[in-house]
Amino acid sequence: MNGAREPHAPPIRFAEFVALAAALMATQAIAIDAMLPAFPTIGRALAVVDENHVQWIVTAYMTGLGASQFFWGMISDRFGRRPILLGGVAAYVAAALACASSRSFEALLAWRFVHGMSAGSVIVTRSVIRDFYSGRHMARVMSLTFVVFLMVPVLAPSVGQLILLALPWRYIFVLCGGFAALVWAWAFARLPESLHPEYRLSLTASHVVGAVRLVLGNRICVGYAAAMTVMFGSIMAYVGMVQQIFAEVFARPALMPSMFALCAAFMGVAAYTNSRIVERFGMRVISHTALLAFLLVTGAHTLVVVLGAERVWTFVALQAVTMACFSLSVSNFGAMAMEPVAAIAGIGASLQGCISTFGGALVGAFIGRGFHGSTLPLAAGALGCGLVSLVFVLFAERGRLFRPQHAAPPQRAPPASRAIAR
């Protein structure tokens, strides 16, 4: 074997493949979004003194998610995608039920970290997509996957709110586990193995180091993964603060689920639009335009807050457009970061996912710590994230935006990493 492998079509129908990939990815999102309405209830039940500390429920999960992804992707390059995904999702179900049985805030945070670690296995879904598709076709698949994936944040907060009306908050974690169990059964029955045995890599230390050097030595991979990281941080800050914003800034906590869903719907519309136009206009034109629009909108939002003109409607309108720009930029950033590493798609996807998730969680937590009864930390933090992201994009593109898209030369796996698994 030498060089990058050629993509091959999945043996199941395109629509089912997209839906299954999205459902696997959605297990990550439901573990965050469904519990947002329960933050005050959890804080009271577990005697959390500082309300800002309740955000750690998200931070602990995202830290585990980010820290584990490299491990999952690495072993998927050795043992195949299907067994790793199935094993990881099964562990996710167990961790969700353990969260439901936690009797202290410290225990809940510990199990949330484990929950996030098991959810990290879902990063292998990106490797499956890369095994089957490349270039603009891969960007289209990722965008369509993102559309279905975003149905979770649209619906999950409302579902969480409904659960709280009839049942204790612990049943939200039971919901997460039940949803993941259904997805596991679907994947067990229908998910094909995308990594052929002849392309599986041996995992000696030198092989892994060589693969990591291949990823980190590629300007496109590093630049777009870093840009994705800081952009992701702005969204994590929003997720962590949104419940407090509606409760403390606007004194309208009941509005949070519906307004959160509205903003997520804008992300979904943007992702669908990207899937329709990316093959025509290309990933760079769309993502760079969206990033510049992100800067304009977050700059305007910061100005609105500074001038004291922030209202519920301005917050929702500007945040919705911000999230649409995020969707258009980051879905393409991810595809471009993956394109040069086809030969090591598992390690490539997991290393990028580890950096973007773990780094994004830290950025989001840093912004969230600044909450003081105003939307300024969120708006200004998002603007800062956009500016740093622009720097990384310029690094990736050697200082020039909207460069013409050329087919990337196939990256060869490190010589030692091309050993065929026995």
N, C-alpha and C positions, 0 to 999 in steps of 0.2 A: 504494500500500500504506500503510495506517496502522494503528497498534496492533499488538497481539500476534496472531500467527497461531493458528488453531485446530488442535489436534492431529488427526492422521489415522491410521487403522489401518495397520500395516505389511502389505505384500502377501505375506508368508510367514506360516506358521502360528505361533501364539503360542509354543508350546513350542520350536520351532526358533529363533525370534527370541531368546528368553530364553537358550537354550543357547549360541547364537553370541555374544551380547553377553557372557555370562559367560566364554566361552573367550577372547575378546579381552582382557577384563580380567584373566584368569588369567595371561596372558603376563607381566604385571607381577609377580605373586606368585611364579611359579616361578623367576624370576631371583634371588629372595631365599631362598626356603625350601629349594630343592633343595641349596643349597651349605652350609647350616648345619652338617651333620656334617663337612664338609671343612675348616672353619676351622683346626683344629690342623695338618692336613696341608699346607694352603696356607702357613700361617705357617712351618713347617719348610722347605718346598721353596723358598720365596722369601726365607728368612733374615730373617724379621720378629722383631726382638729383643723388643719389648714386646707381650705377648699382647693387651692391650687395643686395640692398633693394628689387629689383624685385623678389628675391628668396622668399620673404615673401608671395607671392601669393601661393606658395606651402606650406609654413609653416602655414599660417592661415587656409588653408584647412585641413592640417594634424592635427593641434591642435583641430579643431572642430570635426574631425573624431575620434580622440582618446578620447576626453572628453565626447563624447555622447554614446559610445558603451556600457558602463555598463548599462545605462538607457534602451537602446533598448533591450538588452539581458534579463534584469530583467523582463520587462513587457511582453516579449515573453514567459517566464516561467509561467506567470499568464494568459495571454489572448490567447496564441497560436502563432505559428510562422507566419502563412499566413497573418493575418490582420496587424501584425506589419511590415512585409516586404512590403506589398502593400501600407500601409500608409506612410512609410518612403521613398519609391521610388517616390511616388506622391509629397512629400515635396521636394525631390531632384530636380524634374523637375521645380517646382516653383522657387527654389533658383538659379538654373542655369540661368533661364530667368532674374532673378533679377540681377545677376552678369553681364549679357549682357547689362543691362540698366544703370549700374553704371557710374556716371559722374566725380568721383574723385577716387584717389588711396585709400584714407581712406574708402570710401564707398565700393569699390571693395573688400578690405580686410575684411570688416565687413560681406559682403554677402558671401565671400568665407568661412568664419568661419561657417556661417549658412549652406552653401552648404556642408561643411564637416560634420556638425552635422547630417544632413539628410542622408548623405551617410553612416554614422555610423550604420544605420539600417541594412545594408547589412551583418554585422557580424552575424546576425541571420541565414544566410545561413550555417555557420559552425555548428550551433546547429541543423539545419535540417539534415545535413550530419551525425552528431553524433547520432541523433535519429534513423537513418536508418542503420548505419554501425558502426563497432567497430574494434579495433586492426589493423592488417595489411590490412584488407579490407578497413578500413577507410582511412589509409594512401594511398592506391591505388586510391581511389575515389578523395582524395584531390590532388594527383599528376595529375590525368587526368583533374580535374577541373583547375589546375594551367596551364596546357598546353593550354587549350582553352582561359583561362584568359589572357595568355601572347600574344595572337594574338593582343590584344589592343595596348600594347607598341610597337609591331612590326609595326603596321599600323598607329597608331594615329598621331605620329609626321609628317609623310608624308601627311596624310589627313589635319592636321593643316596647313602645308606649302602650300598645294593646295588651301585651303580656303583663305589664305593670298594673294595669287596671284590674286584672283578675288573679294574678299569681305573684309570688315573691320574685325578686330580681334574679334569684339563682336560676330560674327557668330560662332566662335569656341564654345562659351558657349551655343549658340542655338543648335549646334550639340550635345553637351553633354545632353541637355534637351531632344532633339528628340530621341537620342539613349535610354535614360532611359525610355521614354514614350513607346517605342516599347517593351522593356523588361518588363515593367509593364503590358502591354496588354498580353504578353505571360504568365507571372506568374499568372495573373488573370484567364486566361483560363485553365492553366494546372498544376499549383503548388498545390500539395495536402497539407493538414494539417498533419504535422508529429507528433505533440504532442497530444496524446489522452486526452480527458477531465479528466479522472481519475488521470492523472499524473501532472495536472496543480497545481502550488503552490500558496498559499496565500501569500500576500506581506506585512505583518506587519513588523515593524522595527526589531523585534527579529528574524523573519524568515530570513530577508535579511542579518542581521549580522551573523546569524548562517551559512548561505550559503557562505558568504565571508570568514568566518573563516575556513570553510571546504576547500575552494580553497587555501587560503594563508597558511594553515597549512600542505599542502601536498608538500613534498620536490620535487617530480617530476614536479608537476604543476608550482611551483615557479621557480625552477631552469631552466626549459626549456622555460618558458615564459620570464624570464629575458635574457636568451641567445638569444632568438628570437628578443628581443627588441634591443639589441646593434647591432646585425647583420642587422636588419632592418634599423638602423640608418646609417650604411655605404651605403646602397642603396639609402636612402633619400638624403644623401650628394651628391651622384653621380647624381641623378635626378636634384637636385637644381643647380649643378655647370656645368653640361654637355654642356649647350648652351654657357656659358662663356668660357669654356675650348676650344671648337672648334673655337670660334670667336677670343679670345684674345691670347691663347697659340699657336694655330696652324694656325691662320688666315685663316681658312677654314670653315666658318659657314655653307656653303651649304652642307657640308658633314654630318652635325649633324644628320638629320633624318635617313639617310641610315645606318650610323654607330650605331646609337642608336638602330635601328631595328635589326642589326646584333647581337649586344650584347644581346638583349632581346631574339633573336632566340636561342642563346646558353642556356639561362635559360629554354626555352620551351623544347629543346631537352633533357636537364638534367631532367626536371620534367617528361617527357614521359618515359625516361629510368628508373627513380625511380618507376613509376607505373608498369613497367614490371618486376622489380627485387626485389621489397620490400617484397613481400610475400615469396620469396625464402631466402633472406639474412637477412631480419629483419631491423627495423628502426634504431637500435643503430649502427650496423656495417656500414650502409650506411652513416648516418648523422655524425658519429664521424670521419670516413675516410674523408668525404667531408670537415669537419671543419679543420682538419689538413692540407688538401690540400689548403684550403682558406688561412691559415697562410703562407704556403710556397709561394703561388702566390703573395699575397699582400706584403710579405717581399721582394720578387724578384722585384716587381714593385717599391717599395720604393727605393731599391738599384739602379735601373736603373735611376730613377729621380735624386737621389743624385749625381750619376756619370755624369750627364748631357747628358745621352744617350736617353732621351725620344724623340720619334717621333710619328707621327700619328699612324703608324702601330704597334709600341710597345704598345701604349696606348690602342688601340682597341683590340689587341690580348690578352693582360694581363687582361683588364677589362672584356672581354668576358668569359675568363676562371674563373675569380673571380665570375662573376654572375652565372655561371654554378654551382660552388661549393656552392654558396649561396642558389641556388634553391634546391640542393640535401640535404643540411643540414636543412634549415628552414622548408621545407614542412614536414619533419619528426619530427622536434622539435614541430611543431604545433599539429601533431597527438598525439605525446607522452604526451604533456601537457594536451590534452583533455581527454585522455583515463581514468584517474581515477575519472572523475567528471560526469559520465553519469547521475546520479540522478538529477543533476542541470545543464544540458548542456547549457541552456540559459545564466545563470549567469556566469558559468564557461567560456564559449567562450567569453562573452562580457568583463569580467574582464581581461582575458588574452589579448584580443584584445585592450582594453583600455590602458593597460600597454604598450604593444608592439608598438602600433601606436603613442600614445602620447609621450612615452619615445623615440621612434625612431625618431619622428619629431624633438624633442629637440636635440638629439644627432646629427642628420643630419644638423640642423641649426647651431649648435656649430662648426661643421667641416666646413660648408660652409662659416662661417664668416672669416675663415682663408685664403680664396682664395686671392692670390696676384699675379696672372699672371703665376702660375706654377701648375702642377698637384701634387706636393708634399703633400699639405694638404689632398687631396683625397686618395692618396696611403697610406700615413702614418696613416691617420684616419681609413681607412679600416683595416689596420694591428692592430691598437689599439683595434678596435671593435672585431676583431677575438680573440685577446688574452683575453679580458674581457669575451667574450662568452665562451671560453674554461674554464675559472674559474667557471662560472655558471654551465656548464655541469658537471664538476667535483664535484661541490656541489650536483647536482641532483643525481649523480651516486656514491656518497660517495667515491670520489677520484679514481674511476676505470673506464676507458673507455672500450668499447666493452663488457660490461657485458652481459651474456646470457639473452635473452628476456623471461620473465615469464609472464603468465597471471596475470594482476593486480587484487587484490581482489576488488570486487565491493564496491565503497564508498556509504555509506548510507547518504541519505539526513538528515539534522538536524531534530530531532523529530518534532519540531514545524513546519517545512516546508513541512511536508507530508500531510497537510490538503488538502482534495479534494475540488476543486473549486465548488461552488454552483451557 
